[in-house]
């Protein structure tokens, strides 16, 4: 998961590592990614980029999962207020 860019704000949730990176392909700035891990570390070949509306062309850089279908994340996409906390809920 390490790149020539910066990886920040790692969060462990169940068997996933969620982090933000500006060194992996994304929409621009920092984007949120996840990968699976086990007792040996990160599972190879499994870095996933969160789709829009989580990631945007702005900096999206911290996520706190509440359960498998809800989370809070931080983004600076609202230029007037800068960093804001957003709520995400997915539909089954």
N, C-alpha and C positions, 0 to 999 in steps of 0.2 A: 504493500500500500504506500510505501514511501516513494516520493518522486523528487525531481530537481526543484519542484515548487515547495510550498508549505502545506503541511497537514496539521490541522488544529482541532481542538475540542473533541477528543475521542470520548465516546460514551459506549458502555457495554450494556446490551439489553438481550437477555436470554442468551442465544447462541450467535448474536450479531455484534459486530463492532461498527458503530456509526461514527463518521468523522467528516470533516470538511477539508477540501483540498482546492488549491488553485493550480495544481500541477497535473491533474488528470483531465481528459477531454470532458467538457461540460458546456454550459451556456455562457460562461464568462464570469470573471471574479471568482469568489469561492462558491463551490457547489457542495451539496451534501451527498455522501456516498455511504454504502454499507457493504460489509463482507461478512461471511460466516467464519467462525473460529471454533477450534476444539482444544483439547489438552495439549496439542502440539503447536498451537499458534493459528495463524490465519490460514484458511483453506485455500489452496492455490486456484487461480482462475475464476474467482467469484466476486469481483468488485462490481457493485451495482450502483448506477447513477439514479437518484430519485428523479422522477419526471416532473414537468410543470403540473401543478402550481407550486410544488415545494421549491424547486430550483427555478431561478430566473436569470436574467442577464446581470442582475445586481449580486451583492454578496449575501449568500445564504449559508449560515455557518454554525448553527448549534441546534441540536434536536434532542428533546426529552420525550421518549415514548411513554405513554400512559398505559397502553395495552397494544394488542396487535392491530388495532384499527383507529387509534387516536394518538396524537402527539402535539407537542408545542415545538415551534422552531423560531429562530431569530433570523431576521433579514433586514437589510437597509433599503429595501425596494420603495419605501415611502420616503421620498427625498426630503419632504418638509420636516418630518420628525426624526429622520435618520433610523437608528435601530429600533425595531418593534418586535414584539412577540406575537406570533400568529398561531392559531389553532387549526389543526388538520384532522379531519375525520374521513375515513375511507368507507365506501359502501361494499358490502360483501358481494 
